Amino acid sequence: MSNTPDVAEFARRIRGHTLRMVHAANASHIGGCLSMADILAVLYARILKNDPARPTDPDRDRFILSKGHATAILYAALAERGFFPVAELATYCKDGSKLTGHISHGVPGVEVSTGSLGHGLPIAVGMAMASKADRRANRIFCVMSDGECDEGSNWEAILFAPHHKLDNLVAVVDFNKLQSFGRVSEVLALEPFADKWRAFGWHAVEIDGHDLERLATTFESVPQARGKPTVVIAHTIKGRGVSFMEDRLEWHYKSPNAAQLAQALAEVGA
Ligand SMILES: [Mg+2]
């Protein structure tokens, strides 16, 4: 891709946009936005082959955000990539705006509306299967939360994808160890997490979800195992980049006040 934006700068910009959006709307989910900021920055600044000028190109890479509550930062990434004007981010969650509080496919660049958890991966599996049937070379990326891995629908999809050899499918789990009401390890433990995916037939890799280079090289080299879907278990920190939000459960729901916003923007360098 020509004019590829700098990934680190892209990550700073989308963190900044998202902090301002969530503050202005007095909205939730800043913690789960910041934990996947670096994943989205790598995908949107470097990896995904999707052209804002041709949003329905059948050969485009697909991106599905299954944790549809954390949509503010995806809107920020889409705006930065030119799917709609950055100025429109200021309308997030306002009356009449298409930038709804849970993700909407009415927004340019958004493939599907999600928010009821456990739906994104099954949809991604269907898209991957359709691409295989049509002999297309595109890839399907789906970012999931750790908490939504409690949903049985995901495990049906996890069983199904390897049987159909969907090596064009990449699940990325934003493994920030917190879900809405507590620690993942206390609400419903996932470990040994990678082993579970492997037992179902997936190629599983575990990486630091804030290491931009490692994320890029991992996504660039998919499929690493022919005939197998890939899961990237990205170890992340909820609220990453803002000292008073990092690994703190309350920032699943809380919105930063004016003073907190100022400090947060300074800390993320936005
Ligand atoms: Mg989580």
Boltz pocket constraint, residues with backbone or C-beta under 6 A from the ligand:
constraints:
  - pocket:
      binder: B
      contacts: [[A, 145], [A, 146], [A, 147], [A, 174], [A, 175], [A, 176], [A, 177], [A, 178], [A, 179]]
      max_distance: 6.0
